[in-house]
Amino acid sequence: MLRATGFRGKVNQLIGRFEFSYTPDKRFTNPTLGDYIKKDEYQFALILEKYHKFTSAFPATYFVAQWLHKSRSDLFGRYLGGVDNTPGQSPKGQSNGFNALALALQQPSPTLEYRYDFAILTDTKGGWYMQPGVKWKPTKSIQADLYLNAVYSQHKGEYRDFVDGLQHNNEIFARLAYQF
């Protein structure tokens, strides 16, 4: 007999969601720039959320984990039949759809003056997107944000993952806001 008390405190207040969508005859841009390609597409996502308190000195950490599957396109809606190509040759395409895994967390400081954020996403084909950041709110009316957006592709030039060709999009984002 399995006793639920062995899991107490580990999975309590875990929120899970499943989302599904289906689009019949979705139009995709043809890699040859000819007529549109019409294909049925479905996508689903499994999302898990949880607040977890590691120590009494800090507020709870907020975690989100997600798995996304798309049958015909990548994260940006690009047709998978047009990826994994070599210049001058027909694209090989990508079978088994697009799969992405993401993890995000937020950790406030004990005074709530700072909040530390981190998000990472991979497409399981070698593409990575990472975003660490910090929010500083010294008063009710002043807030400063500093974030880094970083992309990395293990297959540079082969267009086999969702960020290949987007490496120039690495950036640092800063914002200072005053609310009145």
PATORNU-305992 format. One line per field, with one value per atom (N, C-alpha, C, CB): x, y, z. Coordinates in nm, 2 decimals. Each point is the difference from the previous one (the first is absolute). Glycine has a CB too. Layout:
<recs>
u	(X:...)
v	(Y:...)
w	(Z:...)
</recs>
This chain:
<recs>
u	(0.08:-0.08:0.09:-0.19:0.16:0.08:-0.07:0.08:0.00:-0.05:0.04:0.02:-0.12:0.02:0.08:-0.22:0.23:0.07:0.15:-0.16:0.21:0.14:0.03:0.01:-0.11:0.02:-0.04:-0.05:0.01:-0.05:0.11:-0.16:0.13:0.10:0.08:0.01:-0.01:0.07:-0.08:0.15:-0.27:-0.09:-0.13:0.10:-0.11:-0.12:0.00:-0.02:-0.10:-0.02:0.07:-0.03:0.06:0.05:-0.12:0.19:-0.18:-0.11:0.04:-0.07:-0.01:0.03:-0.11:0.12:-0.08:-0.10:0.04:-0.04:-0.05:0.02:-0.08:0.04:0.02:-0.06:0.01:0.04:-0.14:0.00:-0.07:0.00:0.06:-0.07:0.02:0.03:-0.12:0.00:-0.04:-0.05:0.14:-0.03:-0.01:0.11:-0.23:-0.01:0.05:-0.19:0.26:0.04:0.08:-0.20:0.29:0.08:0.09:-0.01:0.03:0.08:0.14:-0.20:0.30:0.14:0.07:0.00:0.10:0.08:0.08:0.01:-0.02:0.08:0.15:-0.20:0.29:0.14:0.05:0.03:-0.10:0.04:-0.07:0.03:-0.11:-0.08:-0.10:0.19:-0.23:-0.11:-0.13:0.14:-0.24:-0.13:0.01:-0.11:0.01:0.00:-0.01:-0.11:0.16:-0.02:-0.11:0.25:-0.35:-0.11:0.01:-0.15:0.16:0.01:-0.08:0.24:-0.29:-0.07:0.11:-0.20:0.18:0.10:-0.07:0.15:-0.09:-0.04:0.12:-0.18:0.14:0.11:-0.06:0.11:-0.02:-0.05:0.12:-0.16:0.12:0.09:-0.04:0.05:0.05:-0.01:0.07:-0.02:-0.05:0.06:-0.02:-0.05:0.16:0.00:0.05:0.04:-0.11:0.03:0.01:-0.10:0.19:0.01:0.07:-0.01:-0.04:0.08:0.07:-0.16:0.29:0.07:0.08:0.00:-0.01:0.08:0.11:-0.20:0.33:0.12:0.04:0.07:-0.09:0.04:-0.09:0.24:-0.25:-0.09:0.05:-0.07:0.20:0.06:-0.04:0.19:-0.24:-0.04:-0.14:0.24:-0.31:-0.13:0.01:-0.08:-0.03:-0.01:0.05:-0.19:0.26:0.04:-0.11:0.24:-0.26:-0.11:0.07:-0.15:0.10:0.05:-0.10:0.16:-0.12:-0.09:0.08:-0.14:0.09:0.06:-0.10:0.15:-0.11:-0.09:0.06:-0.11:0.03:0.04:-0.10:0.10:-0.05:-0.08:0.03:-0.01:-0.10:0.02:-0.09:0.05:0.01:-0.07:0.03:0.02:-0.12:0.01:0.07:-0.20:0.17:0.05:0.09:-0.20:0.21:0.08:0.08:-0.18:0.27:0.09:-0.06:0.20:-0.13:-0.04:-0.05:0.16:-0.10:-0.04:-0.10:0.23:-0.28:-0.10:0.06:-0.15:0.28:0.06:-0.02:0.18:-0.21:-0.03:0.12:-0.17:0.15:0.12:0.05:-0.10:0.02:0.04:0.11:-0.22:0.24:0.10:0.13:-0.19:0.21:0.12:0.10:-0.14:0.26:0.10:0.04:-0.08:0.13:0.03:0.15:-0.24:0.29:0.13:-0.02:0.11:-0.05:-0.02:0.02:0.08:-0.17:0.00:-0.07:0.21:-0.25:-0.07:-0.14:0.22:-0.30:-0.14:0.01:-0.10:0.01:0.00:-0.03:-0.06:0.12:-0.03:-0.12:0.24:-0.27:-0.11:0.03:-0.15:0.05:0.02:-0.13:0.14:-0.12:-0.11:-0.02:0.05:-0.16:-0.04:-0.04:0.15:-0.17:-0.05:0.11:-0.22:0.17:0.09:-0.03:0.01:0.09:-0.01:0.09:-0.05:-0.01:0.07:-0.02:-0.02:0.12:-0.01:0.05:0.04:-0.12:0.03:0.00:-0.09:0.17:0.00:0.02:0.09:-0.17:0.01:-0.02:-0.09:0.16:-0.02:0.02:0.08:-0.15:0.01:0.03:-0.16:0.26:0.03:0.01:0.13:-0.23:0.00:0.11:-0.24:0.29:0.09:-0.09:0.18:-0.12:-0.07:-0.08:0.17:-0.12:-0.07:-0.09:0.19:-0.19:-0.08:0.06:-0.20:0.31:0.06:0.06:0.05:-0.01:0.06:-0.08:0.23:-0.23:-0.06:0.10:-0.24:0.28:0.09:-0.08:0.20:-0.18:-0.07:0.10:-0.19:0.14:0.08:-0.09:0.20:-0.18:-0.08:0.10:-0.21:0.18:0.08:-0.09:0.20:-0.18:-0.08:0.09:-0.19:0.17:0.07:-0.10:0.20:-0.16:-0.09:0.03:-0.03:0.12:0.04:0.08:-0.20:0.22:0.08:0.13:-0.21:0.23:0.13:-0.01:0.10:-0.22:-0.02:-0.03:-0.08:0.13:-0.02:-0.03:0.16:-0.25:-0.03:0.00:-0.14:0.22:0.01:-0.02:0.17:-0.24:-0.02:0.01:-0.15:0.27:0.01:-0.03:0.17:-0.22:-0.03:-0.02:-0.10:0.09:-0.02:-0.09:0.22:-0.31:-0.09:0.03:-0.19:0.21:0.03:-0.11:0.25:-0.32:-0.11:0.02:-0.16:0.24:0.04:-0.12:0.23:-0.32:-0.12:-0.12:0.13:-0.25:-0.12:-0.01:-0.12:0.19:-0.01:0.12:-0.13:0.24:0.12:0.03:0.10:-0.07:0.04:0.10:-0.23:0.33:0.10:0.01:0.13:-0.12:0.01:0.13:-0.25:0.32:0.11:0.00:0.14:-0.15:-0.01:0.09:-0.24:0.29:0.08:-0.08:0.21:-0.22:-0.06:0.11:-0.22:0.24:0.11:-0.05:0.16:-0.12:-0.04:0.13:-0.21:0.20:0.11:-0.05:0.13:-0.05:-0.04:0.12:-0.16:0.14:0.11:0.02:-0.06:-0.03:0.02:0.00:-0.12:0.21:0.01:0.01:0.11:-0.20:0.00:-0.08:0.22:-0.27:-0.07:-0.15:0.20:-0.24:-0.15:-0.07:0.01:0.04:-0.07:-0.06:0.17:-0.15:-0.07:-0.06:0.16:-0.24:-0.09:0.08:-0.18:0.30:0.08:0.11:-0.06:0.09:0.10:-0.03:0.06:0.03:-0.03:-0.04:-0.06:0.03:-0.04:0.11:-0.24:0.36:0.10:0.03:0.10:-0.13:0.02:-0.10:0.09:-0.19:-0.10:0.04:-0.16:0.29:0.04:0.00:0.15:-0.21:-0.02:0.00:-0.12:0.15:-0.03:-0.11:0.25:-0.34:-0.12:0.00:-0.13:0.12:-0.01:-0.11:0.25:-0.32:-0.12:0.00:-0.13:0.10:-0.02:-0.14:0.25:-0.33:-0.14:-0.03:-0.07:-0.01:-0.05:-0.15:0.21:-0.28:-0.15:-0.05:0.00:-0.09:-0.06:-0.15:0.20)
v	(-0.12:0.12:0.12:-0.12:0.22:0.12:0.10:-0.05:0.12:0.10:0.14:-0.16:0.24:0.14:0.08:-0.02:-0.01:0.09:0.00:-0.05:-0.04:0.00:0.12:-0.25:0.30:0.11:0.13:-0.16:0.17:0.12:0.11:-0.13:0.25:0.11:0.00:-0.02:-0.09:0.00:0.04:-0.17:0.11:0.03:0.07:-0.20:0.24:0.07:0.14:-0.13:0.17:0.13:0.00:0.11:-0.22:0.00:0.02:-0.16:0.25:0.03:-0.05:0.20:-0.29:-0.05:0.04:-0.19:0.21:0.04:-0.07:0.22:-0.26:-0.06:0.09:-0.24:0.28:0.08:-0.06:0.21:-0.21:-0.06:0.09:-0.24:0.24:0.07:-0.07:0.22:-0.21:-0.06:0.10:-0.23:0.25:0.09:-0.08:0.19:-0.21:-0.06:0.09:-0.14:0.08:0.07:0.13:-0.10:0.09:0.12:0.03:-0.05:0.17:0.04:0.04:0.08:-0.15:0.03:0.06:-0.19:0.27:0.05:-0.11:0.23:-0.25:-0.10:0.04:-0.06:-0.03:0.03:0.04:-0.16:0.12:0.05:0.13:-0.24:0.29:0.12:-0.01:0.13:-0.26:-0.03:0.01:-0.15:0.08:0.00:-0.04:-0.05:0.10:-0.04:-0.15:0.22:-0.27:-0.14:-0.01:-0.05:-0.03:-0.02:-0.13:0.14:-0.14:-0.12:0.02:-0.05:-0.05:0.00:0.01:-0.13:0.21:0.01:-0.01:0.14:-0.21:-0.01:0.04:-0.17:0.22:0.03:-0.02:0.17:-0.21:-0.02:0.04:-0.18:0.22:0.04:-0.06:0.22:-0.26:-0.04:0.10:-0.25:0.32:0.10:-0.04:0.18:-0.16:-0.03:0.13:-0.25:0.29:0.12:-0.04:0.15:-0.08:-0.02:0.11:-0.25:0.29:0.08:-0.09:0.20:-0.18:-0.09:0.09:-0.19:0.17:0.08:-0.08:0.12:-0.08:-0.07:0.03:0.00:0.13:0.04:0.11:-0.05:0.07:0.10:0.14:-0.17:0.18:0.14:0.06:-0.07:-0.01:0.05:-0.03:-0.02:0.10:-0.04:-0.12:0.24:-0.30:-0.12:0.03:-0.09:-0.01:0.00:-0.05:-0.03:0.10:-0.04:-0.07:0.19:-0.31:-0.09:-0.02:-0.11:0.11:-0.05:-0.09:0.22:-0.33:-0.09:-0.03:-0.10:0.09:-0.02:-0.09:0.22:-0.31:-0.07:0.04:-0.20:0.24:0.04:-0.09:0.24:-0.29:-0.08:0.06:-0.21:0.23:0.05:-0.10:0.25:-0.29:-0.10:0.04:-0.10:0.23:0.04:0.13:-0.10:0.17:0.12:0.01:0.11:-0.01:0.02:0.11:-0.07:0.12:0.09:0.13:-0.09:0.13:0.12:-0.02:0.09:-0.21:-0.03:-0.04:0.15:-0.17:-0.03:-0.15:0.18:-0.21:-0.14:-0.09:0.09:-0.20:-0.09:-0.07:-0.03:0.02:-0.06:0.08:-0.10:0.23:0.08:0.02:0.12:-0.20:0.02:-0.12:0.11:-0.10:-0.09:0.00:-0.15:0.26:0.02:0.04:0.06:-0.09:0.04:0.09:-0.21:0.33:0.09:-0.08:0.20:-0.18:-0.06:-0.14:0.12:-0.17:-0.13:0.02:-0.12:0.02:0.00:-0.03:-0.08:0.15:-0.03:-0.14:0.24:-0.30:-0.13:-0.01:-0.05:0.17:0.00:-0.06:0.00:0.01:-0.05:-0.09:0.20:-0.32:-0.09:0.00:-0.14:0.08:-0.01:0.13:-0.19:0.29:0.13:0.08:-0.11:0.21:0.09:-0.02:0.17:-0.19:-0.01:0.10:-0.25:0.32:0.09:-0.02:0.17:-0.15:-0.02:0.14:-0.25:0.30:0.12:-0.01:0.12:-0.04:0.01:0.15:-0.24:0.29:0.14:0.01:0.08:0.01:0.02:0.15:-0.23:0.27:0.13:-0.01:0.09:-0.02:0.00:0.14:-0.21:0.25:0.14:0.00:0.04:0.08:0.01:0.01:0.12:-0.14:0.01:0.13:-0.15:0.26:0.13:0.03:0.08:-0.16:0.02:0.11:-0.09:0.15:0.11:-0.05:0.12:-0.25:-0.06:-0.13:0.09:-0.12:-0.12:-0.06:0.07:-0.19:-0.06:-0.10:0.02:-0.01:-0.08:-0.08:0.16:-0.28:-0.08:-0.09:0.00:0.00:-0.09:-0.06:0.14:-0.26:-0.08:-0.08:0.00:-0.01:-0.08:-0.07:0.16:-0.28:-0.08:-0.07:-0.03:0.01:-0.06:-0.15:0.22:-0.28:-0.14:-0.03:-0.06:0.15:-0.02:0.08:-0.03:0.10:0.07:0.15:-0.18:0.24:0.14:0.04:0.01:0.10:0.04:0.15:-0.18:0.22:0.14:0.01:0.03:0.07:0.02:0.15:-0.19:0.21:0.13:0.02:0.03:0.01:0.03:0.15:-0.18:0.22:0.14:0.03:0.01:0.12:0.05:0.13:-0.09:0.09:0.12:0.07:-0.11:0.24:0.07:0.11:-0.04:0.03:0.09:0.06:-0.13:0.24:0.06:0.08:0.02:0.03:0.07:-0.05:0.20:-0.16:-0.03:0.06:-0.02:0.13:0.07:-0.02:0.17:-0.23:-0.02:-0.15:0.22:-0.25:-0.14:-0.01:-0.08:0.00:-0.02:-0.15:0.20:-0.23:-0.14:-0.01:-0.03:-0.09:-0.03:-0.15:0.18:-0.21:-0.14:-0.02:0.00:-0.12:-0.05:-0.10:0.04:-0.02:-0.10:-0.06:0.12:-0.25:-0.07:-0.12:0.08:-0.10:-0.11:-0.07:0.11:-0.25:-0.08:-0.11:0.06:-0.09:-0.12:-0.09:0.14:-0.27:-0.10:-0.03:-0.09:0.13:-0.04:0.13:-0.22:0.31:0.12:-0.02:0.11:-0.05:-0.01:-0.12:0.12:-0.21:-0.11:0.01:-0.14:0.24:0.03:-0.12:0.17:-0.24:-0.12:0.03:-0.14:0.26:0.03:0.14:-0.14:0.18:0.12:0.13:-0.13:0.13:0.13:0.01:0.00:-0.10:0.01:0.12:-0.25:0.34:0.12:0.11:-0.14:0.12:0.11:0.04:-0.08:0.04:0.02:0.15:-0.22:0.30:0.15:0.06:0.00:-0.08:0.06:0.00:-0.08:0.05:0.01:0.15:-0.21:0.23:0.14:0.02:0.04:0.08:0.04:0.10:-0.05:0.03:0.09:0.07:-0.15:0.28:0.08:0.09:-0.02:0.04:0.09:0.07:-0.14:0.27:0.07:0.06:0.05:-0.07:0.05:0.08:-0.20:0.30:0.08:0.01:0.14:-0.19:0.00:0.11:-0.25:0.33:0.11:-0.01:0.14)
w	(0.00:0.00:0.00:0.12:-0.21:-0.01:0.09:-0.24:0.32:0.09:-0.06:0.20:-0.21:-0.05:0.09:-0.12:0.25:0.09:-0.04:0.18:-0.25:-0.04:-0.10:0.04:-0.11:-0.09:0.05:-0.18:0.30:0.06:0.00:0.15:-0.19:-0.01:-0.12:0.24:-0.32:-0.13:-0.12:0.11:-0.11:-0.12:0.04:-0.11:0.24:0.03:-0.07:0.22:-0.25:-0.07:-0.14:0.23:-0.29:-0.13:-0.10:0.07:-0.16:-0.09:-0.14:0.13:-0.19:-0.13:-0.10:0.11:-0.23:-0.11:-0.12:0.10:-0.18:-0.13:-0.10:0.09:-0.20:-0.10:-0.14:0.14:-0.22:-0.13:-0.10:0.11:-0.23:-0.11:-0.13:0.12:-0.21:-0.13:-0.11:0.10:-0.20:-0.11:-0.13:0.12:-0.18:-0.13:-0.11:0.08:-0.18:-0.12:0.03:-0.12:0.22:0.03:-0.12:0.25:-0.28:-0.12:0.05:-0.12:0.06:0.03:-0.12:0.17:-0.15:-0.11:-0.06:0.10:-0.23:-0.07:0.00:-0.14:0.18:-0.01:-0.13:0.18:-0.29:-0.14:-0.03:-0.07:0.16:-0.02:-0.11:0.07:-0.09:-0.10:0.08:-0.14:0.09:0.06:0.15:-0.22:0.30:0.14:0.02:0.05:0.06:0.03:0.11:-0.05:0.02:0.09:0.07:-0.14:0.28:0.08:0.13:-0.10:0.15:0.13:0.10:-0.08:0.18:0.11:0.14:-0.15:0.24:0.14:0.08:-0.04:0.16:0.10:0.14:-0.15:0.24:0.14:0.09:-0.06:0.18:0.10:0.14:-0.13:0.20:0.14:0.08:-0.06:0.15:0.09:0.14:-0.17:0.25:0.14:0.07:-0.03:0.14:0.08:0.14:-0.17:0.25:0.14:0.07:-0.04:0.16:0.09:0.10:-0.03:0.05:0.10:0.09:-0.16:0.29:0.10:0.04:0.08:-0.11:0.04:0.14:-0.24:0.28:0.13:0.05:-0.05:0.18:0.06:-0.02:0.17:-0.21:-0.02:-0.13:0.14:-0.24:-0.13:-0.03:-0.08:0.00:-0.05:-0.09:0.02:-0.04:-0.09:-0.14:0.14:-0.20:-0.14:-0.08:0.06:-0.17:-0.10:-0.11:0.06:-0.09:-0.11:-0.11:0.16:-0.28:-0.11:-0.09:0.01:-0.05:-0.09:-0.11:0.18:-0.31:-0.11:-0.10:0.04:-0.10:-0.12:-0.11:0.13:-0.24:-0.12:-0.12:0.09:-0.15:-0.12:-0.11:0.13:-0.25:-0.12:-0.11:0.07:-0.14:-0.10:-0.13:0.10:-0.15:-0.13:0.00:-0.09:0.20:0.00:0.12:-0.14:0.14:0.12:0.09:-0.14:0.23:0.10:-0.07:0.17:-0.28:-0.07:-0.11:0.05:-0.07:-0.10:-0.13:0.12:-0.13:-0.13:-0.03:0.03:-0.15:-0.05:0.02:-0.16:0.23:0.02:-0.12:0.23:-0.34:-0.12:-0.07:-0.02:0.06:-0.06:0.08:-0.10:0.21:0.08:-0.04:0.19:-0.12:-0.02:-0.15:0.19:-0.24:-0.14:-0.02:-0.05:-0.07:-0.04:-0.12:0.09:-0.10:-0.11:-0.14:0.14:-0.23:-0.13:0.00:-0.04:0.15:0.01:0.05:0.03:-0.05:0.05:0.15:-0.21:0.30:0.14:0.03:0.04:0.06:0.04:0.09:-0.01:0.08:0.09:0.13:-0.20:0.29:0.13:0.03:0.08:-0.04:0.03:0.15:-0.20:0.24:0.14:0.07:0.01:-0.09:0.06:0.07:0.02:0.05:0.08:0.14:-0.18:0.26:0.15:0.07:-0.03:0.12:0.08:0.15:-0.18:0.26:0.15:0.06:-0.01:0.10:0.07:0.15:-0.21:0.27:0.15:0.03:0.03:0.06:0.04:0.15:-0.22:0.28:0.15:0.03:0.05:0.06:0.06:0.15:-0.18:0.23:0.14:0.05:-0.03:0.11:0.06:0.12:-0.07:0.10:0.11:0.13:-0.14:0.26:0.12:0.02:0.10:-0.15:0.01:-0.11:0.13:-0.23:-0.13:-0.08:0.11:-0.08:-0.07:-0.14:0.22:-0.22:-0.12:-0.03:0.06:-0.19:-0.04:-0.11:0.05:-0.03:-0.10:-0.08:0.16:-0.30:-0.09:-0.08:-0.01:-0.04:-0.09:-0.08:0.16:-0.29:-0.09:-0.10:0.03:-0.06:-0.10:-0.09:0.15:-0.28:-0.09:-0.10:0.03:-0.05:-0.10:-0.09:0.15:-0.28:-0.09:-0.02:-0.12:0.19:0.00:-0.13:0.15:-0.24:-0.12:0.01:-0.13:0.24:0.02:0.01:-0.12:0.11:0.02:0.14:-0.24:0.29:0.14:0.00:0.08:0.01:0.03:0.15:-0.21:0.26:0.15:0.03:0.02:0.09:0.04:0.15:-0.19:0.24:0.14:0.02:0.04:0.08:0.02:0.14:-0.22:0.25:0.13:0.00:0.08:0.01:0.01:0.14:-0.15:0.15:0.12:0.02:-0.02:0.13:0.03:0.14:-0.14:0.15:0.13:0.06:-0.08:0.00:0.05:-0.08:0.08:-0.03:-0.08:-0.14:0.22:-0.24:-0.13:-0.09:0.12:-0.07:-0.08:-0.02:0.08:-0.21:-0.03:-0.11:0.07:-0.05:-0.10:-0.04:0.08:-0.20:-0.05:-0.09:0.00:0.02:-0.08:-0.04:0.12:-0.25:-0.05:-0.11:0.07:-0.09:-0.11:-0.08:0.13:-0.26:-0.09:-0.08:-0.01:0.03:-0.07:-0.07:0.17:-0.30:-0.08:-0.04:-0.08:0.07:-0.04:-0.09:0.21:-0.31:-0.09:-0.01:-0.13:0.15:-0.01:-0.15:0.22:-0.31:-0.14:-0.09:0.04:-0.01:-0.08:-0.15:0.20:-0.27:-0.15:-0.05:0.01:0.07:-0.05:0.01:0.06:0.02:0.02:0.04:-0.17:0.27:0.06:0.13:-0.11:0.17:0.13:-0.02:0.13:-0.03:-0.02:0.01:0.10:-0.05:0.01:-0.10:0.24:-0.32:-0.10:-0.09:0.02:-0.04:-0.08:0.08:-0.19:0.32:0.09:0.10:-0.03:0.01:0.10:0.02:-0.06:-0.04:0.01:0.10:-0.24:0.29:0.09:0.15:-0.17:0.20:0.14:0.04:-0.02:0.13:0.04:0.15:-0.21:0.26:0.14:0.00:0.06:0.02:0.01:0.14:-0.16:0.16:0.12:-0.01:0.04:0.08:0.00:0.14:-0.17:0.17:0.12:-0.01:0.04:0.06:0.00:0.12:-0.14:0.12:0.11:-0.01:0.01:0.09:0.00:0.08:-0.03:-0.02:0.07:-0.01:-0.05)
</recs>
